[in-house]
Structures are given as C-alpha cells and as structure tokens.
Amino acid sequence: MALDERKAQILSAVIEEYVKTGLPVGSRAIARRYQLGVSPATIRNEMGDLEE
C-alpha cells in the first residue's frame, strides 16, 4: 500500500507520540499537537485506513 502525504504525516505523528508517551494515541491529540490542517474525524478515518 502506497501512502499519500497526509497518511504519511499522520502515521509519523502517531509513531512519534507513542514513542514519547508509551500510551495509545488519539486523533484529537494528533490534531491539537501537529496542526495538520484536518479535523480529528479525518485523522481518525485515515488512522482506520492505516490499520488495514
């Protein structure tokens, strides 16, 4: 599966947050901390796609 730029940014943010905290990472935290220009719902959908 090839990652588009947005999915790659989200995946990178999730990995970075998980490595920092060791805790599950939510879409709301990613939206607040990384200002990717998309809503938590969009991040959640993209995270769901990344799971597959």
N, CA and C atoms as an extended XYZ file, in Angstrom:
156
Properties=species:S:1:pos:R:3:atomname:S:1:resname:S:1:resid:I:1 pbc="F F F"
N         0.849       -1.183        0.000 N   MET     1
C         0.000        0.000        0.000 CA  MET     1
C         0.890        1.240        0.000 C   MET     1
N         0.707        2.085       -0.974 N   ALA     2
C         1.446        3.341       -1.032 CA  ALA     2
C         0.732        4.372       -0.160 C   ALA     2
N         1.504        5.122        0.599 N   LEU     3
C         0.923        6.141        1.471 CA  LEU     3
C         0.922        7.490        0.773 C   LEU     3
N        -0.228        8.168        0.841 N   ASP     4
C        -0.225        9.541        0.355 CA  ASP     4
C         0.403       10.418        1.438 C   ASP     4
N         0.634       11.666        1.121 N   GLU     5
C         1.358       12.556        2.039 CA  GLU     5
C         0.644       12.711        3.379 C   GLU     5
N        -0.677       12.862        3.351 N   ARG     6
C        -1.422       13.055        4.604 CA  ARG     6
C        -1.334       11.821        5.492 C   ARG     6
N        -1.507       10.643        4.916 N   LYS     7
C        -1.408        9.413        5.709 CA  LYS     7
C        -0.006        9.259        6.297 C   LYS     7
N         1.005        9.600        5.515 N   ALA     8
C         2.384        9.509        5.998 CA  ALA     8
C         2.615       10.465        7.168 C   ALA     8
N         2.065       11.677        7.088 N   GLN     9
C         2.209       12.646        8.178 CA  GLN     9
C         1.508       12.148        9.438 C   GLN     9
N         0.318       11.600        9.264 N   ILE    10
C        -0.436       11.093       10.413 CA  ILE    10
C         0.284        9.907       11.038 C   ILE    10
N         0.752        8.990       10.224 N   LEU    11
C         1.479        7.834       10.743 CA  LEU    11
C         2.725        8.272       11.502 C   LEU    11
N         3.446        9.216       10.956 N   SER    12
C         4.642        9.731       11.619 CA  SER    12
C         4.296       10.356       12.968 C   SER    12
N         3.220       11.138       13.008 N   ALA    13
C         2.792       11.779       14.253 CA  ALA    13
C         2.378       10.739       15.290 C   ALA    13
N         1.649        9.724       14.866 N   VAL    14
C         1.212        8.671       15.788 CA  VAL    14
C         2.421        7.947       16.371 C   VAL    14
N         3.364        7.601       15.527 N   ILE    15
C         4.566        6.902       15.994 CA  ILE    15
C         5.346        7.777       16.968 C   ILE    15
N         5.528        9.044       16.615 N   GLU    16
C         6.278        9.962       17.481 CA  GLU    16
C         5.620       10.092       18.851 C   GLU    16
N         4.299       10.276       18.868 N   GLU    17
C         3.586       10.407       20.140 CA  GLU    17
C         3.663        9.124       20.957 C   GLU    17
N         3.518        7.989       20.304 N   TYR    18
C         3.571        6.719       21.024 CA  TYR    18
C         4.957        6.487       21.624 C   TYR    18
N         5.986        6.798       20.874 N   VAL    19
C         7.352        6.626       21.378 CA  VAL    19
C         7.594        7.552       22.576 C   VAL    19
N         7.072        8.780       22.510 N   LYS    20
C         7.245        9.735       23.611 CA  LYS    20
C         6.533        9.286       24.878 C   LYS    20
N         5.295        8.782       24.726 N   THR    21
C         4.455        8.539       25.896 CA  THR    21
C         4.277        7.071       26.256 C   THR    21
N         4.355        6.192       25.273 N   GLY    22
C         4.083        4.781       25.517 CA  GLY    22
C         2.603        4.493       25.719 C   GLY    22
N         1.769        5.470       25.400 N   LEU    23
C         0.323        5.343       25.580 CA  LEU    23
C        -0.383        5.361       24.233 C   LEU    23
N        -1.624        4.847       24.195 N   PRO    24
C        -2.388        4.939       22.944 CA  PRO    24
C        -2.524        6.399       22.508 C   PRO    24
N        -2.534        6.610       21.210 N   VAL    25
C        -2.578        7.962       20.655 CA  VAL    25
C        -3.926        8.177       19.983 C   VAL    25
N        -4.618        9.230       20.385 N   GLY    26
C        -5.920        9.537       19.814 CA  GLY    26
C        -5.843       10.586       18.720 C   GLY    26
N        -6.860       10.596       17.898 N   SER    27
C        -6.913       11.543       16.785 CA  SER    27
C        -6.986       12.989       17.270 C   SER    27
N        -7.647       13.203       18.381 N   ARG    28
C        -7.769       14.563       18.915 CA  ARG    28
C        -6.401       15.110       19.341 C   ARG    28
N        -5.600       14.263       19.971 N   ALA    29
C        -4.256       14.679       20.390 CA  ALA    29
C        -3.394       15.012       19.177 C   ALA    29
N        -3.497       14.202       18.139 N   ILE    30
C        -2.725       14.459       16.919 CA  ILE    30
C        -3.164       15.786       16.301 C   ILE    30
N        -4.463       16.015       16.224 N   ALA    31
C        -4.978       17.256       15.635 CA  ALA    31
C        -4.490       18.481       16.405 C   ALA    31
N        -4.471       18.392       17.716 N   ARG    32
C        -4.044       19.531       18.544 CA  ARG    32
C        -2.543       19.782       18.458 C   ARG    32
N        -1.763       18.731       18.548 N   ARG    33
C        -0.311       18.892       18.658 CA  ARG    33
C         0.400       19.105       17.324 C   ARG    33
N        -0.152       18.566       16.261 N   TYR    34
C         0.582       18.581       14.994 CA  TYR    34
C        -0.001       19.513       13.946 C   TYR    34
N        -1.156       20.078       14.187 N   GLN    35
C        -1.759       21.067       13.289 CA  GLN    35
C        -1.602       20.681       11.816 C   GLN    35
N        -2.179       19.554       11.468 N   LEU    36
C        -2.081       19.038       10.105 CA  LEU    36
C        -3.107       19.665        9.165 C   LEU    36
N        -3.967       20.504        9.711 N   GLY    37
C        -4.951       21.176        8.872 CA  GLY    37
C        -6.175       20.333        8.565 C   GLY    37
N        -6.376       19.267        9.343 N   VAL    38
C        -7.560       18.424        9.176 CA  VAL    38
C        -8.183       18.178       10.548 C   VAL    38
N        -9.443       17.796       10.546 N   SER    39
C       -10.170       17.582       11.796 CA  SER    39
C        -9.792       16.241       12.431 C   SER    39
N       -10.080       16.101       13.735 N   PRO    40
C        -9.849       14.803       14.381 CA  PRO    40
C       -10.604       13.668       13.688 C   PRO    40
N       -11.794       13.961       13.157 N   ALA    41
C       -12.563       12.919       12.465 CA  ALA    41
C       -11.826       12.436       11.213 C   ALA    41
N       -11.234       13.360       10.485 N   THR    42
C       -10.467       12.985        9.294 CA  THR    42
C        -9.246       12.165        9.693 C   THR    42
N        -8.581       12.589       10.752 N   ILE    43
C        -7.414       11.844       11.241 CA  ILE    43
C        -7.841       10.442       11.658 C   ILE    43
N        -8.970       10.340       12.341 N   ARG    44
C        -9.496        9.041       12.772 CA  ARG    44
C        -9.766        8.137       11.565 C   ARG    44
N       -10.366        8.689       10.524 N   ASN    45
C       -10.635        7.906        9.309 CA  ASN    45
C        -9.340        7.438        8.656 C   ASN    45
N        -8.370        8.326        8.588 N   GLU    46
C        -7.082        7.962        7.989 CA  GLU    46
C        -6.375        6.901        8.837 C   GLU    46
N        -6.472        7.031       10.167 N   MET    47
C        -5.872        6.026       11.048 CA  MET    47
C        -6.533        4.668       10.822 C   MET    47
N        -7.838        4.676       10.606 N   GLY    48
C        -8.553        3.436       10.307 CA  GLY    48
C        -8.060        2.813        9.011 C   GLY    48
N        -7.830        3.647        8.004 N   ASP    49
C        -7.299        3.147        6.732 CA  ASP    49
C        -5.903        2.559        6.918 C   ASP    49
N        -5.104        3.189        7.768 N   LEU    50
C        -3.742        2.708        8.004 CA  LEU    50
C        -3.735        1.348        8.704 C   LEU    50
N        -4.778        1.072        9.467 N   GLU    51
C        -4.876       -0.217       10.159 CA  GLU    51
C        -5.005       -1.377        9.189 C   GLU    51
N        -5.636       -1.123        8.065 N   GLU    52
C        -5.914       -2.197        7.095 CA  GLU    52
C        -4.725       -2.630        6.349 C   GLU    52
